[in-house]
Amino acid sequence: VQLVESGGGLVQAGGSLRLSCAASGIIFSRYVMGWYRQAPGKQRELVASVTSGGGSPNYADSVKDRFTISRDNAKNTMYLQMNSLKPEDTAVYYCSARYRGVLRDYEYWGQGTQVTVSS
């Protein structure tokens, strides 16, 4: 199983970035997908999540109306469109995949991509 994030980088405050998470080795359309982030010295936090079918997106209050999560099950890829970025959005962003099986739960993580927002 591989989850590979891309699209991170350095951007000025007010700018935009689009993160991608390409999945392989799983039946992508079965998994609830999510974006998490971890800033230095802080705990990892949920940024946004989306159900297996792409509906019912869920956002952290801090990113509502600025970030949009989406997925393309045909391409086994999830996205995070980040607009109006703020310095406090600086963090390593991780994608996650979760599936509740009959006998066990499955959870996978990507390696992370750095997002740095300068003021």
TAHU-V628940 format. One record per backbone hydrogen bond with DSSP energy under -0.5 kcal/mol. NH is the residue of the N-H (numbers start at 1). CO is the residue of the C=O. Records with the same first field share a line. If there is no record, write none. Layout:
BEGIN
NH: CO ; CO
END
This chain:
BEGIN
2: 24
4: 22
5: 3
6: 20
9: 114
11: 116
13: 118
14: 85
15: 12
17: 82
19: 80
20: 6
21: 78
22: 4
23: 21 ; 76
24: 2
28: 26
30: 27
31: 28
32: 98
33: 50
34: 96
35: 48
36: 94
37: 45
38: 92
42: 39
45: 37
47: 35
48: 35
49: 58
50: 33
51: 55
54: 51
58: 49
60: 47
63: 60
64: 60
66: 63
67: 63
68: 81
70: 79
72: 77
75: 72
76: 72
77: 72
78: 21
79: 70
80: 19
81: 68
82: 17 ; 80
83: 66 ; 81
84: 14
85: 15
89: 86
90: 87
91: 115
92: 38
93: 91 ; 113
94: 36
96: 34
97: 108
98: 32
99: 106
101: 99 ; 104
106: 99
108: 97
110: 95
111: 3
113: 93
115: 91
116: 9
118: 11 ; 116
END
